[in-house]
């Protein structure tokens, strides 16, 4: 028996942009809870949390 169901994935962030140059500073994060994203461990549940900072020029 295989119990099908979805996971929960939440993305969040904020962005600041300069006027004329188009440069951007972004911060953000991600939260996931549900079945393993590695399909060889399909019976395992996992919880992931990540953060990042990006500078685009």
N, C-alpha and C positions, 0 to 999 in steps of 0.2 A: 504494500500500500504506500502510495506517495501522497503526502499532504501538500497540495499546491497553495501558495499564498504569496503575497507581495511583501516587500520590505518598505521601510520608510526612509526617504532620502531628503534632507533639508539643506538647501544652500542659502547663504546669507552674505551680505557684503555692502561696502560703501565705496564710492569713487569721488575723487576730486580732480578737476580738469583745469589747466591753466588757459588763459584767454587765447592769445595768438599762436603760441607754439604747438598746441595740441597735446602737450605732455599730460600724463595721467598718473596719479597715485591711487592704488586700489588696495583695500584690505578685505578679507573674506574668510569664510569658513564653511565646513561641511560636516554634517552629522548623518550617519547611516546606522540603522538597526534592522536586522532581518537575517535571511539565509546567507550563508557564506558566498562571497563573490567569486571564490575559487570553486568551480563546479565539481572538482574532484572531492570536495568536502560538503556535498549538498545536504547532508543531514545535520550540519553544524550551524548554529546561530552565532552571529558576531555583531559587535558594536564598534563603530569607527568614529573618530573625531579628529578633524584636521583644521589648521589655520594657515593663512598665507598672506604675504605682502608682495605686491607687484608694482614696478615702476616702468611705465611705457614712455619711450621717447622717440 
